[in-house]
Amino acid sequence: MYLRTTKRRNKDGSVVAYYQLAETRWDPVKRRPTAQIIHNFGRADALDRDALVRLARSITRVCHGGLDVPEEVAPPGEAIELEWARPLGVVHVARALWEELGISAVLRGLERPAPRRAPHELALFIMVANRLAEPLSKLACYEHWVPERVYLPEAQALTLEQLYFALDFLDTHIDAVEREIFFRTADLFRADVDLIFWDTTTVSFEIDAEDDADQTRRGKTLPQVVVGLALTRDGLPVRSWVFPGNTVDASTVAQVKESLRGWRLGQAIFVGDAGMDSEANRQELAKGLGHYILAMPMGKLSEVQQDVLARPGRFHPVNDHLEVKEVVVGDGARRRRYIVCRNLEEAKRQHQHREEVLAALRQELARLDPQAPAHSKRACELVASTRYGRYLARGPGGRLAVDPAAVRRAARMDGKYVLLTNDDTLTPEDVGLGYKAMMLIEACFRRLKTTGLRIRPVYHWTAHRIASHVKLCVLALLLQRAAEIRAGDSWRNIRLVLDEIKAVRYRVRGTTIVQSTHLTAQATTVLKKLQVAPPPRRLAVEREVSS
């Protein structure tokens, strides 16, 4: 396709030129290439040349990868020297949400007023954005990510010390920061704070040498801390805690209750897993947060085994995957309200798994030598096995055999779990669905530890720096969940689209220009759902000063 010029001579001898957009095509009749006219622009002397220049510039922009070169800098066809292209989309969206959720305002309000204020808010944003885009250590973030791998011009002047000072600043003001940010977020997203989900996990951190004084905080290999996280029903972080590594889950309730005192959570219902169950915890929860839903440890409480699971009753369907029934034990002050839940999908999976285990066990029993002693080494190994031992019993002569009663007992437990609540206003269906939403907190822990945000490895070894590192990751989790709620999609898919938005730096005729690429239809849709304005087309222009 090309711009064709044709000429025609008038009777008076003058020559008139015409412009046409033509394309060479193969003529099967004449068996030779011929010019096909696609569009007539008209007479050259009457043509709107500015319109033709705009067309040429638009074609040049596409050919140069979406660059929108200013006309006064580079006319069509001018050579362009491309210097780099860096990711812009994730940082642009993170900054917009950071401002909208009020995080920047809260942090700036806590900074000490002075003629030269320390850039704590900017430093914290950079470290949070790094978790969302490409999780690196603070040193790598300073040395590689900001100067080379992302477009963040305002961060170029930050020093490594300022990043670490920002961690100390966050640790000093974390109570006020978490409280203000949560209520701004809850109002913005109309978050349901009736259910507060709580759970803990362990996070190990690196050390340079053994520290005998810190053995109580040590895990199996490396020192560790216990991270507690409270979420709303929508998965928005309420608050996080960092406890010593030897902390037991059941001992955290008192501190959680005290930390949330005065947070105006109303009749919030505390939802916790089996590790939180104890008489002391239930009393603390009843006094501090009012109502609770707690999972019961199935094999440890005789009341659950004898009075709850053994009681007959019909299950009521909640949805395609969940059934519930209510069991009340005791009277008066000793009254306990249990909800027995049965997950149908999990029941099917456990049944299939048990059938596979029993098939393998029968093969193992068939391999035993009938002439060997009943207490042979292999027989004892099967009895001691956590996989097979629960299904075995001694038959005549002490020979091992599958115990049908043990199989029936296991089958009765398929897909079941038991919840305890002190809120009589909740229906059994509400209790079952409320606890089922605990999977959100498990998913958030997976993001923090193994996917996405990668809270580990932790290269800090002072208590307040470790705590600040955890808080940074939780702030990143807050931005992730805010984006997911608005977009109705996972952060993984959102990020794949945002990675298409880049900042491009190029030189032309002595001028350096930084420009954002054209948005694809998919990127435009995602930004609209996130309620984030597109980045400016022209980000920076630097003209060389002639000497």
LOKOL-372664 format. One line per field, with one value per residue (C-alpha): residue number from 1; x, y, z. Coordinates in steps of 0.25 Angstrom, whole numbers, m for minus. Layout:
N
n: c(NUM,...)
X: c(X,...)
Y: c(Y,...)
Z: c(Z,...)
//
This chain:
547
n: c(1,2,3,4,5,6,7,8,9,10,11,12,13,14,15,16,17,18,19,20,21,22,23,24,25,26,27,28,29,30,31,32,33,34,35,36,37,38,39,40,41,42,43,44,45,46,47,48,49,50,51,52,53,54,55,56,57,58,59,60,61,62,63,64,65,66,67,68,69,70,71,72,73,74,75,76,77,78,79,80,81,82,83,84,85,86,87,88,89,90,91,92,93,94,95,96,97,98,99,100,101,102,103,104,105,106,107,108,109,110,111,112,113,114,115,116,117,118,119,120,121,122,123,124,125,126,127,128,129,130,131,132,133,134,135,136,137,138,139,140,141,142,143,144,145,146,147,148,149,150,151,152,153,154,155,156,157,158,159,160,161,162,163,164,165,166,167,168,169,170,171,172,173,174,175,176,177,178,179,180,181,182,183,184,185,186,187,188,189,190,191,192,193,194,195,196,197,198,199,200,201,202,203,204,205,206,207,208,209,210,211,212,213,214,215,216,217,218,219,220,221,222,223,224,225,226,227,228,229,230,231,232,233,234,235,236,237,238,239,240,241,242,243,244,245,246,247,248,249,250,251,252,253,254,255,256,257,258,259,260,261,262,263,264,265,266,267,268,269,270,271,272,273,274,275,276,277,278,279,280,281,282,283,284,285,286,287,288,289,290,291,292,293,294,295,296,297,298,299,300,301,302,303,304,305,306,307,308,309,310,311,312,313,314,315,316,317,318,319,320,321,322,323,324,325,326,327,328,329,330,331,332,333,334,335,336,337,338,339,340,341,342,343,344,345,346,347,348,349,350,351,352,353,354,355,356,357,358,359,360,361,362,363,364,365,366,367,368,369,370,371,372,373,374,375,376,377,378,379,380,381,382,383,384,385,386,387,388,389,390,391,392,393,394,395,396,397,398,399,400,401,402,403,404,405,406,407,408,409,410,411,412,413,414,415,416,417,418,419,420,421,422,423,424,425,426,427,428,429,430,431,432,433,434,435,436,437,438,439,440,441,442,443,444,445,446,447,448,449,450,451,452,453,454,455,456,457,458,459,460,461,462,463,464,465,466,467,468,469,470,471,472,473,474,475,476,477,478,479,480,481,482,483,484,485,486,487,488,489,490,491,492,493,494,495,496,497,498,499,500,501,502,503,504,505,506,507,508,509,510,511,512,513,514,515,516,517,518,519,520,521,522,523,524,525,526,527,528,529,530,531,532,533,534,535,536,537,538,539,540,541,542,543,544,545,546,547)
X: c(0,6,2,1,2,m4,m4,m13,m10,m21,m25,m17,m5,m5,m2,m11,m6,m15,m12,m18,m16,m13,m10,m3,m11,m10,m19,m23,m28,m17,m7,1,1,m8,m10,m24,m29,m34,m36,m35,m30,m33,m25,m11,m13,m27,m23,m24,m9,m10,m20,m10,1,m8,m10,5,7,m3,3,17,12,7,20,28,21,10,20,13,24,21,20,30,40,39,32,27,39,49,58,55,65,58,65,56,42,38,26,16,2,4,10,0,m12,m5,m2,m17,m22,m12,m17,m32,m31,m25,m12,m4,m12,m11,4,7,m2,7,20,27,25,38,44,50,41,46,39,34,21,28,37,26,18,30,33,18,17,29,22,10,19,32,35,49,58,59,73,69,57,67,78,71,55,54,65,64,51,40,36,36,43,39,47,60,65,62,74,74,75,62,55,59,56,42,41,44,34,23,26,25,11,5,m7,m12,m9,m16,m28,m30,m27,m37,m49,m46,m46,m58,m66,m61,m64,m76,m70,m78,m71,m81,m72,m57,m49,m36,m25,m10,2,17,28,42,53,68,79,94,98,92,86,84,76,65,63,48,45,52,45,50,61,61,55,41,29,14,6,m8,m18,m32,m41,m55,m65,m60,m45,m41,m30,m35,m22,m10,m1,13,15,27,30,26,12,0,m12,m21,m13,m15,m29,m27,m18,m27,m38,m30,m25,m39,m45,m52,m51,m66,m68,m82,m87,m76,m75,m61,m59,m47,m42,m40,m26,m34,m43,m41,m50,m42,m43,m58,m59,m50,m58,m71,m67,m59,m65,m78,m81,m73,m72,m61,m58,m57,m45,m52,m43,m40,m53,m61,m74,m73,m71,m81,m92,m91,m87,m94,m107,m117,m123,m126,m117,m123,m117,m111,m106,m101,m88,m92,m102,m104,m111,m113,m109,m111,m104,m107,m116,m115,m101,m95,m103,m95,m100,m93,m95,m91,m87,m85,m77,m82,m70,m60,m68,m67,m52,m50,m58,m50,m37,m41,m44,m31,m24,m32,m29,m14,m15,m21,m10,0,m7,m7,8,10,15,5,16,23,20,8,17,27,34,25,13,17,21,6,0,9,6,m2,m8,m12,m12,m26,m32,m26,m30,m24,m32,m31,m17,m13,m13,m16,m29,m37,m46,m60,m64,m53,m56,m71,m66,m58,m69,m78,m68,m67,m67,m72,m67,m74,m75,m79,m86,m92,m100,m115,m119,m111,m118,m110,m109,m103,m93,m89,m87,m80,m69,m68,m63,m51,m45,m42,m32,m25,m24,m19,m8,m4,m2,6,15,16,10,9,14,24,26,38,50,51,65,62,65,61,47,42,47,41,28,29,32,19,11,16,12,m2,m3,0,m11,m21,m18,m19,m32,m38,m34,m40,m53,m55,m50,m57,m45,m32,m20,m12,m21,m22,m7,m5,m13,m6,7,4,4,18,26,35,47,52,61,58,65,72,59,57,42,36,22,12,8,m6,m16,m22,m37,m34,m26,m36,m47,m39,m35,m50,m54,m43,m48,m34,m31,m22,m7,m4,1,13,20,33,39,54,60,75,80,89,102)
Y: c(0,14,28,29,42,44,56,61,72,82,89,101,93,94,81,76,66,56,48,34,23,10,m4,m14,m26,m38,m38,m53,m49,m40,m49,m38,m28,m16,m4,m3,10,9,24,37,49,59,70,72,88,87,76,78,75,76,64,56,59,55,42,40,43,33,22,26,25,10,7,12,4,14,26,39,48,63,69,80,70,60,61,48,39,45,34,30,25,16,15,6,1,m1,m6,5,m2,m8,4,13,5,3,18,21,11,16,30,26,17,29,22,33,43,36,34,48,53,45,50,61,75,81,89,76,65,51,43,32,31,30,20,11,12,8,m5,m8,m6,m15,m26,m25,m25,m32,m36,m33,m30,m16,m15,m21,m12,0,m5,m11,m10,5,10,m1,m9,0,15,22,35,41,30,32,41,31,25,11,17,24,11,5,18,17,3,9,20,10,2,14,18,5,5,18,14,1,7,19,11,0,10,18,5,m1,12,12,m3,m3,m15,m25,m24,m34,m45,m44,m56,m59,m69,m70,m75,m76,m69,m72,m61,m62,m60,m58,m67,m75,m67,m76,m65,m66,m81,m80,m73,m83,m93,m106,m100,m84,m74,m71,m62,m65,m55,m53,m47,m43,m41,m37,m46,m40,m43,m28,m28,m22,m23,m32,m36,m42,m51,m58,m71,m80,m74,m84,m80,m81,m71,m59,m56,m47,m38,m38,m34,m23,m18,m17,m10,3,0,2,m12,m13,m27,m34,m49,m55,m67,m76,m90,m102,m96,m85,m94,m93,m90,m77,m73,m75,m66,m55,m55,m54,m42,m35,m37,m43,m54,m65,m77,m86,m100,m111,m121,m133,m144,m137,m134,m145,m136,m134,m149,m155,m144,m137,m146,m158,m151,m154,m144,m140,m131,m119,m114,m100,m101,m112,m115,m112,m118,m114,m119,m113,m120,m113,m120,m116,m106,m92,m87,m100,m100,m101,m99,m107,m108,m120,m118,m127,m123,m133,m130,m133,m145,m151,m148,m155,m167,m169,m167,m177,m187,m186,m187,m200,m206,m203,m209,m222,m224,m221,m232,m242,m241,m244,m258,m267,m275,m263,m259,m250,m239,m239,m227,m223,m226,m217,m206,m207,m205,m193,m187,m174,m178,m192,m194,m188,m199,m211,m221,m234,m246,m261,m265,m250,m248,m235,m232,m220,m215,m213,m205,m195,m194,m190,m180,m173,m173,m166,m155,m152,m138,m134,m123,m117,m102,m96,m82,m74,m66,m71,m61,m68,m79,m92,m88,m75,m82,m92,m82,m72,m82,m87,m73,m76,m81,m67,m65,m78,m73,m59,m67,m75,m61,m56,m68,m76,m68,m54,m45,m55,m50,m60,m60,m49,m44,m35,m40,m29,m30,m17,m18,m32,m27,m15,m25,m33,m20,m16,m29,m27,m14,m20,m30,m19,m13,m26,m30,m16,m17,m31,m27,m16,m24,m36,m44,m50,m41,m51,m48,m33,m32,m39,m28,m17,m22,m18,m3,2,15,17,26,30,41,49,61,64,63,52,47,38,33,23,12,12,4,m8,m11,m21,m11,0,m9,m13,1,5,m6,m2,13,17,28,24,29,42,39,48,46,55,63,68,77,78,92,97,104)
Z: c(0,m4,m7,m22,m30,m43,m53,m63,m74,m76,m89,m85,m83,m68,m60,m48,m38,m31,m18,m17,m7,m15,m13,m23,m25,m35,m46,m50,m64,m68,m60,m55,m43,m45,m36,m29,m24,m10,m7,m15,m7,m18,m25,m18,m19,m12,m2,13,16,31,30,22,32,43,36,34,48,53,44,49,63,61,54,66,76,80,82,81,77,78,64,67,71,60,47,41,37,47,53,68,77,88,101,110,113,128,135,139,141,154,161,155,160,174,175,172,182,192,191,190,202,210,213,208,216,229,228,224,236,245,239,248,242,238,226,221,224,223,212,220,212,199,204,210,197,189,198,197,182,181,188,178,166,168,183,186,199,203,198,184,183,185,176,164,165,166,157,146,146,148,145,158,156,169,176,169,180,192,199,205,219,217,214,227,234,228,234,248,246,243,255,264,258,254,263,258,244,244,251,242,229,233,235,223,215,222,218,204,201,210,217,225,239,246,244,248,244,252,250,251,244,246,238,240,238,235,245,243,255,266,278,290,297,286,287,292,278,270,261,256,248,247,258,255,259,259,250,254,243,245,232,229,221,208,212,215,226,239,246,248,260,261,273,278,271,283,285,285,276,288,296,286,289,300,293,280,289,296,282,276,288,284,269,268,262,268,270,262,262,264,255,259,256,265,270,277,286,301,312,315,301,300,313,307,294,301,310,299,286,290,280,274,264,268,261,271,271,267,273,286,293,298,298,283,281,291,291,278,267,273,274,263,254,240,233,225,212,211,197,187,196,210,220,235,247,261,274,288,300,314,321,327,329,324,311,298,284,274,259,252,237,226,213,202,193,204,209,195,194,208,204,191,199,209,199,193,206,209,196,198,213,208,198,210,218,207,206,221,222,229,235,241,256,258,263,252,248,236,244,255,245,239,253,256,243,243,229,232,247,250,241,247,258,263,259,263,266,267,252,246,239,234,245,239,252,250,235,239,250,240,229,239,240,225,222,236,245,258,261,274,275,287,277,277,267,256,249,247,232,235,245,235,223,233,236,222,218,227,214,211,222,218,204,209,217,204,197,208,210,197,185,181,192,197,212,213,213,224,225,237,251,260,266,261,247,246,250,240,229,233,233,219,213,220,214,200,203,206,192,185,192,189,174,173,180,169,157,161,157,163,165,156,145,148,148,135,128,136,132,117,121,120,121,109,108,94,88,76,70,83,92,102,104,114,109,113,103,97,105,100,101,112,120,118,123,136,139,138,147,157,156,153,142,131,133,125,111,112,125,123,113,114,103,102,104,93,97)
//
